[in-house]
Amino acid sequence: AVLLSFATTALSFGALAFISFAPVHTIGLTVAVGLTAACLTAFARGSFPSSKVLLCVLLLAAGFFSACTLFNKDDDDDGPTFSQQSSDWLFILYSDADNNLNDAIWFDLFSTECALADMRKADESAKEGFPSVRAVVLWDGQSRTDAVSDGNTRIRPKAAIYELNAIDDSTYNGYKSGDITGWTLGTNAVNMTSSASSWLSTEPDMGDVSTLTNYLKWVKTYFSADNVVLMLGDHGSGTEYESKSSSIYGSARSLCSDDTNNTHLCLSATDVKTAIADSGLEVDIIWMDCCLQGNAETAYILRNSADYLVTSANVSSSHSYYKALTSLTTESTPLSFGQAIVQEYADLYENYARSYAYDSSYDAVLTQAQYDLSETKQTALYQAVEELASALLTDGETVSQAVYTKYLRQDEDDEDECMGMAYCGTYVYLNDLGYLCTNLIADSSAESPAGVSEETIAAARTLMACIDDVVVTSWIGKKSRSDSQWTYQKNLSGFDDTVLTSSDGTFGLTIATQLDSYCLTEEGKEYSTIFPLYSSYSTVTGYSSQWGKVMKIWHAGEY
């Protein structure tokens, strides 16, 4: 009786040791270990017959193994064994929804499953005209408390990996009728979380490079494809979040903030490059469904990490994943599909202008572009930026300051005072690099020229040619709901150049033109601490040191 009492009590508390809630886990583990130690001590002193003690020890061991299997099992985990799957196209979704975008990103998954339903037969083979497509997602949802305050309802806060599949009719119909208010994917979606248990926690930090690296390594184990698209979905914050880390590193462009577990704050472009390289996965397209990532600094950092980058230079709204994926054909290539993503976005938002980030009375132009990430073209662009900056420095401070005042200056309090193609509504000060070149080339004929030299004009022409090589496809929408200003397209169908044309130059690639308190310092620091950091622009962004020197001249009088 005493032996059975030891065994059953130790087993009961031992089971509690596998509960993830820390207090219960600690109590269960402590009592179970104590009881087991007492039983073994009694045996050592000869209090119990050895055969009975051996039986109890075996019962305890069996019970602990059973409890481990029972209580360490994820509530969505069926524990199957998975084999590697191959396809023509593979979409790798890194869905950081642990913030106020929870429902919007959930809908992207649903939209993907709807696309697969239209692209596949019942036996999962591709319908005529479509390539074979697979999609896998690492999801990290918002905590229930935050979700309620943000009005989100598609709550699946625990991290999970799913292979997305053609959605079933009942889920689709339920969603359309509003009957589904919780986390629900189609019944054909395959939960593969158990296969990632060695590295995936229930609450991962999606802003940690190791999370992305481990995920891509995992993908390489279970999937292979002729064409690979890495889709990063979340906020893109320019320089804002990364700058709030204790040390500034790598790229000053950042994305994928994690509200619950944010030790690393967010991913940088350098993190994305590192994760792809360390995983050994060959990526054809990096699709950043984020704001503010279409800039020269990010593209340079990501050179050779993929063939193309598709993203927005300005603040953005999400894509229609359904329309993008169903645009695929058996003839599609990474080049043509990148163009199709931009086309889908332009078609979706042709008659829409997004409100300014901080003032709803302002409008912010929507943008989308496809950038060539080849080493040759990105290096040429980098060198051309260096040459233009050097020419402006040679022109002297007066001329350089005039260039800023006429063509680049921004005023966050007055949109009408923003010069050039200033993408208002951002967390950072960005200007279209091609539009700057256009103004510099035409400076001598301007009503009140800045007075740039022939060397600067020549450098601007060279830079414009490099921009044209890098920007493969581009769309710039309406600046306001009542205005068509900045409407521009390159390599799209169904759109006319209403303001800017190809003869004016190539547009859709930005560069930083001012460093803000949100950009490079911890929140709350005085502006006087910002100015010296212009000298560190190259270290902060991984980009041109000469450009940092020019910005220092532009803003010397502000501090």
MOLIN-V383004 format. One record per residue. OMEGA is omega as a letter, one per 30 degrees, with the letter a starting at -180 (999 if undefined). D_FIRST is the distance of its C-alpha to the first C-alpha in whole Angstrom. Layout:
BEGIN
omega->{OMEGA | OMEGA}
d_first->{D_FIRST | D_FIRST}
END
This chain:
BEGIN
omega->{l | l | l | l | l | a | a | a | l | l | a | l | l | l | l | a | a | l | a | l | a | a | l | l | a | l | a | a | a | a | a | l | a | l | l | l | l | l | a | l | l | l | a | l | l | a | a | l | a | a | l | l | l | l | a | l | l | l | l | a | l | l | a | l | l | l | l | l | a | a | l | a | l | a | l | a | l | l | l | l | a | l | a | l | l | a | l | a | l | l | a | a | l | a | l | a | a | l | a | l | a | a | a | a | l | a | l | l | l | l | l | l | l | l | l | l | a | a | a | l | a | a | l | l | a | l | a | l | l | l | l | a | l | a | l | a | l | a | l | a | a | l | a | a | l | a | a | a | l | l | l | a | a | a | l | a | l | l | l | l | l | l | l | a | l | a | a | a | a | l | l | a | l | l | a | a | l | a | a | a | a | l | l | l | l | a | l | l | a | l | a | a | a | a | a | a | a | a | a | l | l | l | a | l | a | l | l | a | a | l | l | a | a | l | a | l | l | l | a | l | a | a | l | a | l | a | a | l | l | a | l | a | l | l | l | a | a | l | a | a | a | a | a | l | a | l | a | a | l | a | l | l | a | a | l | l | a | a | a | a | a | l | a | l | a | l | l | l | l | l | a | l | a | a | l | a | a | a | a | a | l | a | l | a | l | a | l | l | a | l | l | a | a | a | a | a | a | a | l | l | a | a | l | l | l | l | a | l | l | a | a | l | a | l | a | l | a | l | l | a | l | a | a | a | a | l | a | l | l | l | a | l | l | l | a | l | l | l | a | l | l | l | l | a | l | l | a | a | a | a | a | l | a | l | l | a | a | a | a | l | l | l | l | a | l | a | l | a | l | a | l | a | a | a | a | a | l | l | l | l | l | a | l | l | l | a | l | l | l | l | l | l | l | l | l | a | a | l | a | l | l | l | l | a | a | a | a | a | l | l | a | a | a | a | a | l | l | a | l | l | a | a | a | l | a | l | a | l | a | l | l | a | l | a | l | l | l | a | l | l | a | a | a | a | l | a | l | a | l | l | a | a | l | l | l | l | l | l | l | l | l | a | l | l | l | l | l | l | a | a | a | a | a | l | l | a | a | l | l | a | a | a | l | a | a | l | a | l | l | l | l | l | l | a | l | l | a | l | l | l | l | l | l | a | l | a | l | l | a | l | l | l | l | l | a | l | l | a | a | a | l | a | l | l | a | l | a | l | a | a | l | a | l | l | a | a | a | l | a | a | a | a | a | l | l | l | l | l | l | l | l | l | a | a | a | a | a | a | 999}
d_first->{0 | 4 | 5 | 5 | 6 | 9 | 10 | 11 | 12 | 14 | 15 | 16 | 18 | 19 | 21 | 23 | 24 | 26 | 28 | 32 | 32 | 32 | 30 | 27 | 27 | 27 | 24 | 22 | 23 | 23 | 19 | 18 | 20 | 18 | 15 | 15 | 18 | 15 | 13 | 16 | 17 | 14 | 15 | 19 | 18 | 17 | 13 | 11 | 13 | 15 | 15 | 11 | 12 | 15 | 13 | 11 | 15 | 16 | 14 | 15 | 19 | 19 | 18 | 20 | 23 | 23 | 23 | 26 | 28 | 27 | 27 | 30 | 32 | 35 | 36 | 39 | 38 | 38 | 37 | 40 | 42 | 46 | 49 | 52 | 55 | 58 | 61 | 65 | 64 | 60 | 60 | 57 | 57 | 55 | 55 | 54 | 54 | 52 | 54 | 57 | 58 | 54 | 56 | 59 | 57 | 55 | 58 | 59 | 56 | 57 | 61 | 60 | 58 | 61 | 63 | 61 | 61 | 65 | 65 | 63 | 63 | 60 | 59 | 59 | 62 | 65 | 67 | 71 | 72 | 69 | 67 | 64 | 62 | 58 | 57 | 54 | 53 | 50 | 50 | 49 | 49 | 50 | 47 | 46 | 48 | 51 | 51 | 52 | 54 | 56 | 56 | 54 | 52 | 51 | 48 | 46 | 45 | 43 | 45 | 45 | 47 | 49 | 51 | 53 | 55 | 57 | 56 | 55 | 58 | 55 | 54 | 58 | 59 | 56 | 57 | 61 | 60 | 58 | 55 | 53 | 52 | 49 | 48 | 49 | 51 | 52 | 49 | 51 | 50 | 47 | 45 | 45 | 43 | 40 | 42 | 43 | 40 | 41 | 43 | 43 | 41 | 41 | 43 | 46 | 49 | 52 | 54 | 53 | 55 | 52 | 50 | 54 | 54 | 50 | 51 | 54 | 52 | 50 | 53 | 55 | 52 | 51 | 55 | 58 | 62 | 65 | 66 | 63 | 63 | 61 | 61 | 60 | 60 | 59 | 62 | 64 | 65 | 68 | 68 | 66 | 62 | 62 | 65 | 62 | 60 | 60 | 62 | 65 | 64 | 66 | 67 | 68 | 67 | 64 | 61 | 58 | 57 | 53 | 52 | 49 | 48 | 52 | 51 | 54 | 56 | 58 | 59 | 62 | 65 | 64 | 60 | 61 | 63 | 61 | 58 | 60 | 61 | 58 | 56 | 59 | 60 | 63 | 64 | 67 | 67 | 65 | 66 | 65 | 65 | 65 | 68 | 70 | 69 | 73 | 74 | 76 | 73 | 70 | 72 | 73 | 70 | 68 | 71 | 70 | 67 | 68 | 71 | 71 | 70 | 70 | 70 | 72 | 74 | 74 | 71 | 70 | 68 | 66 | 67 | 67 | 64 | 65 | 69 | 68 | 66 | 68 | 71 | 70 | 72 | 72 | 75 | 73 | 73 | 71 | 75 | 76 | 72 | 72 | 76 | 74 | 71 | 74 | 76 | 73 | 73 | 77 | 77 | 74 | 75 | 79 | 80 | 77 | 77 | 74 | 74 | 75 | 71 | 72 | 75 | 75 | 79 | 79 | 78 | 77 | 78 | 76 | 76 | 74 | 75 | 75 | 75 | 76 | 73 | 75 | 76 | 80 | 80 | 78 | 79 | 83 | 82 | 80 | 83 | 86 | 84 | 84 | 88 | 89 | 87 | 89 | 92 | 91 | 91 | 94 | 96 | 95 | 93 | 95 | 95 | 92 | 91 | 93 | 92 | 88 | 90 | 92 | 89 | 86 | 85 | 83 | 82 | 79 | 81 | 83 | 83 | 87 | 87 | 85 | 87 | 87 | 84 | 82 | 78 | 77 | 74 | 72 | 70 | 73 | 76 | 77 | 81 | 82 | 83 | 85 | 87 | 88 | 89 | 91 | 93 | 93 | 95 | 97 | 98 | 101 | 102 | 100 | 102 | 101 | 99 | 97 | 99 | 97 | 99 | 100 | 97 | 94 | 96 | 95 | 92 | 91 | 92 | 90 | 87 | 88 | 88 | 85 | 83 | 85 | 83 | 80 | 80 | 80 | 79 | 79 | 79 | 80 | 80 | 82 | 82 | 82 | 82 | 86 | 87 | 87 | 87 | 85 | 85 | 85 | 84 | 84 | 83 | 82 | 83 | 84 | 85 | 88 | 89 | 90 | 90 | 90 | 91 | 90 | 94 | 92 | 89 | 86 | 83 | 79 | 78 | 78 | 78 | 77 | 80 | 78 | 75 | 74 | 71 | 69 | 70 | 69 | 68 | 65 | 65 | 67 | 69 | 73 | 75 | 77 | 74 | 75 | 78 | 77 | 75 | 78 | 78 | 75 | 75 | 75 | 72 | 70 | 71 | 72 | 75 | 79 | 80 | 83 | 82 | 80 | 83 | 85 | 83 | 83 | 87 | 86 | 84 | 85 | 87 | 84 | 82}
END
